[in-house]
Amino acid sequence: MTAKTKDGKEIYKDSKILMPQATNSRGDAQVYGAHFKMGYTRDTSLQPLKKKIETYEINFPYEDKEGKREIKAKEMDITVVLRYQLDPAPGEAGKDSFVIYETTKTVKVQ
């Protein structure tokens, strides 16, 4: 997820990996790949037909002037991209990483 002002300045960026988390049962480190997974610790994957709601708090860029807070940008575009990827590293688009859904919404403060 990325939030940008109308002039293109990035003000917020975050990403999450939604997948079953597992260990190799020899330590606390998370492992990737079905051939390494021995025990699941928790499942954060997207489940079929279940709605998942995430909440983010993004501050509009502001400046403090003479004891008053002045918002510098009153609009931001928020882009959310949901992709399927085999590895935690994004890799090459279309080969290792596939966009399933992408949307951009404009948020305004008055």
Secondary structure, 3 states (H helix, E strand, C coil): CEEEECCCCEEEECCCCCCEEEECCCCCCCCCCCCCCCEEEEECCCCCCCCCCCCCCCCCCEEEECCEEEECCCEEEEEEEEEEECCCCCCCECCCEEEEEEEEEEEECC
